[in-house]
Amino acid sequence: MTGPQYPQQPQQPYGQPYPQPPRKKSKAWLLALLIPVAVCGLGGGCVALVANSGDEPTVVASGAAAPTPNSRNAIAPAGTEVRDGKFAFIVTSIDAPVPTVGTNQYMQQTAQGEYVQIHVTVTNIGTEARSFYGGSQKLTDEQGREFGNDSGAEMNVNPHLSTDINPGNQIDAILVFDVPAGAVPASLELHDSMFSGGAKVALR
């Protein structure tokens, strides 16, 4: 008499691993749909979650502020105060062009073209003494040409070519530029130092 017959289990060859059950699909796609709704509902900046190939959600900011535009070339209206570093500047007047500068024959400079003299009030808005240097300033005309300061000519008219200004104090300086005859000054770029970014102000 034979006993009950049971189905035989399949035999796995020796040394071969048993097959693994199929892996359940990740729920990352569901999180990608639900979490942004909850985050945006809190009133803060919205954050989107998307699933990458590794089944882990990747954070992608969608409410970040846009980068601010570069203001390096912005030009302030004529007569307004501009600031660069620890100095505040106000252009107070511009003299008519002249061929020479200086008070006598021993202290005179003759321009290659003509001299434009720009009067500027410089105020130290920092907390320690700082030196103002006229040679760091730049002039641009209506044709877009840039002119450096004429330090030699400036020595004849300006006692503040390079001087220390204490915090809260100010000086009245004269900047001198040698430009072609007939050139029309358009803007002045004022600097705290030769390495600073500078601030531009219109001259008309």
C-alpha positions as CSV (number, residue, x, y, z in Angstrom):
1,M,0.0,0.0,0.0
2,T,1.4,3.3,-1.0
3,G,1.0,6.6,1.0
4,P,-0.3,9.9,-0.4
5,Q,1.5,11.4,-3.3
6,Y,3.0,14.9,-2.9
7,P,4.1,17.1,-5.8
8,Q,7.8,17.1,-5.9
9,Q,9.6,20.5,-5.5
10,P,11.9,21.5,-8.4
11,Q,15.5,20.8,-7.7
12,Q,18.0,23.7,-8.1
13,P,21.3,22.6,-9.6
14,Y,24.1,22.7,-7.1
15,G,25.9,26.0,-6.9
16,Q,23.1,28.0,-8.6
17,P,21.2,30.7,-6.6
18,Y,17.5,30.4,-6.3
19,P,15.6,32.9,-8.4
20,Q,14.6,36.1,-6.4
21,P,11.1,37.3,-6.3
22,P,10.4,40.3,-8.6
23,R,11.2,43.7,-7.0
24,K,8.3,45.9,-6.2
25,K,8.2,49.2,-8.0
26,S,9.3,52.3,-6.1
27,K,6.7,54.7,-4.9
28,A,9.0,57.7,-5.7
29,W,6.7,58.7,-8.6
30,L,3.8,59.0,-6.1
31,L,5.9,61.2,-3.8
32,A,6.8,63.4,-6.7
33,L,3.1,64.1,-7.2
34,L,2.0,64.5,-3.6
35,I,4.9,66.4,-1.8
36,P,4.9,69.5,-4.0
37,V,1.2,70.1,-3.3
38,A,1.9,69.9,0.5
39,V,5.0,72.2,0.3
40,C,3.3,74.8,-1.9
41,G,0.3,74.9,0.5
42,L,2.5,76.1,3.3
43,G,2.9,79.5,1.7
44,G,6.7,79.2,1.1
45,G,8.5,78.9,-2.1
46,C,7.3,75.9,-4.1
47,V,9.7,73.0,-4.5
48,A,9.2,70.3,-7.1
49,L,10.3,66.7,-6.7
50,V,11.0,64.5,-9.6
51,A,12.1,60.9,-9.7
52,N,15.5,60.1,-11.2
53,S,16.7,56.8,-12.6
54,G,17.8,55.6,-9.1
55,D,14.3,55.8,-7.7
56,E,15.3,58.7,-5.4
57,P,13.5,62.0,-5.5
58,T,15.6,65.0,-6.8
59,V,14.8,68.5,-5.4
60,V,14.5,71.1,-8.1
61,A,13.9,74.7,-6.8
62,S,11.2,76.5,-8.7
63,G,10.5,79.4,-6.4
64,A,14.1,80.8,-6.2
65,A,14.6,84.5,-6.8
66,A,15.9,85.4,-10.3
67,P,19.6,86.6,-10.3
68,T,19.9,90.3,-10.1
69,P,21.0,92.1,-13.3
70,N,24.6,93.3,-13.5
71,S,24.6,96.9,-12.5
72,R,28.3,97.5,-13.5
73,N,27.3,99.7,-16.4
74,A,24.4,101.5,-14.8
75,I,24.7,105.3,-15.0
76,A,23.2,107.5,-12.3
77,P,21.4,110.7,-13.3
78,A,23.5,113.9,-13.4
79,G,23.9,115.7,-10.1
80,T,23.1,112.7,-7.9
81,E,25.3,111.2,-5.3
82,V,27.0,107.9,-6.2
83,R,29.0,105.6,-4.0
84,D,31.9,103.2,-4.5
85,G,33.5,101.5,-1.5
86,K,34.0,103.9,1.3
87,F,33.5,107.1,-0.7
88,A,30.5,109.1,-1.8
89,F,30.8,111.4,-4.8
90,I,28.8,114.3,-6.2
91,V,29.8,116.1,-9.4
92,T,29.2,119.8,-8.7
93,S,30.3,121.5,-12.0
94,I,32.3,121.2,-15.2
95,D,34.5,123.9,-16.6
96,A,34.6,124.9,-20.2
97,P,37.5,123.2,-22.1
98,V,40.9,125.0,-22.0
99,P,44.2,124.4,-23.8
100,T,46.4,124.8,-20.7
101,V,46.0,124.6,-16.9
102,G,48.2,126.3,-14.2
103,T,48.5,129.6,-12.5
104,N,51.8,130.8,-14.0
105,Q,54.4,129.9,-16.6
106,Y,56.3,127.7,-14.2
107,M,53.3,125.7,-13.2
108,Q,51.5,125.1,-16.5
109,Q,50.6,122.1,-18.6
110,T,49.5,122.2,-22.2
111,A,47.0,119.6,-23.5
112,Q,47.4,117.4,-26.5
113,G,43.8,118.3,-27.3
114,E,42.0,120.3,-24.6
115,Y,41.5,120.0,-20.8
116,V,38.1,119.2,-19.3
117,Q,38.0,120.0,-15.6
118,I,35.3,118.3,-13.4
119,H,34.7,119.5,-9.9
120,V,33.8,116.7,-7.5
121,T,32.9,116.6,-3.7
122,V,34.3,113.4,-2.1
123,T,33.0,112.2,1.3
124,N,34.5,109.5,3.4
125,I,31.5,107.3,4.5
126,G,33.6,104.7,6.1
127,T,35.0,104.3,9.6
128,E,38.7,105.0,9.1
129,A,40.9,107.4,7.1
130,R,41.1,106.7,3.4
131,S,43.2,108.1,0.6
132,F,41.5,109.7,-2.5
133,Y,43.5,109.4,-5.8
134,G,42.5,111.3,-8.9
135,G,44.3,108.9,-11.2
136,S,41.7,106.2,-10.5
137,Q,38.9,108.1,-12.1
138,K,37.7,107.8,-15.8
139,L,35.8,109.9,-18.2
140,T,33.7,108.7,-21.2
141,D,32.6,110.9,-24.0
142,E,29.5,110.7,-26.3
143,Q,31.4,108.5,-28.7
144,G,32.1,105.9,-26.0
145,R,35.8,106.7,-25.8
146,E,37.3,106.4,-22.3
147,F,39.9,108.8,-21.0
148,G,42.3,108.5,-18.1
149,N,42.9,111.3,-15.6
150,D,45.9,113.6,-16.4
151,S,47.7,113.6,-13.0
152,G,50.4,116.0,-14.2
153,A,47.9,118.6,-15.2
154,E,45.9,118.0,-12.1
155,M,48.8,118.8,-9.8
156,N,48.6,122.4,-11.1
157,V,45.0,123.0,-10.1
158,N,44.2,120.4,-7.5
159,P,45.7,120.2,-4.0
160,H,43.8,117.0,-3.3
161,L,45.3,114.8,-6.0
162,S,46.2,112.2,-3.4
163,T,45.2,112.9,0.2
164,D,43.7,111.1,3.2
165,I,40.1,111.9,4.2
166,N,39.0,111.1,7.7
167,P,35.6,109.4,8.4
168,G,32.8,111.9,7.9
169,N,35.0,114.5,6.3
170,Q,34.9,115.6,2.7
171,I,37.0,117.5,0.1
172,D,36.4,119.3,-3.1
173,A,38.6,117.9,-5.8
174,I,39.2,118.9,-9.5
175,L,39.6,116.0,-12.0
176,V,41.4,116.9,-15.2
177,F,41.1,115.0,-18.5
178,D,43.0,115.7,-21.8
179,V,40.4,115.0,-24.5
180,P,40.3,115.7,-28.3
181,A,39.0,119.1,-29.2
182,G,35.2,119.1,-29.5
183,A,34.8,115.9,-27.4
184,V,31.5,116.0,-25.4
185,P,31.8,114.4,-21.9
186,A,29.0,112.0,-21.3
187,S,29.7,110.2,-18.0
188,L,32.3,110.0,-15.2
189,E,33.3,106.7,-13.5
190,L,34.4,107.3,-9.9
191,H,36.4,104.9,-7.9
192,D,37.2,104.3,-4.2
193,S,40.5,102.8,-5.4
194,M,42.1,101.6,-8.6
195,F,40.8,98.1,-7.9
196,S,37.2,99.0,-7.0
197,G,34.2,98.3,-9.2
198,G,33.4,102.0,-9.7
199,A,30.2,104.0,-9.9
200,K,29.1,105.9,-13.0
201,V,27.3,109.3,-13.1
202,A,26.0,111.2,-16.1
203,L,27.5,114.6,-16.9
204,R,24.5,115.9,-18.9
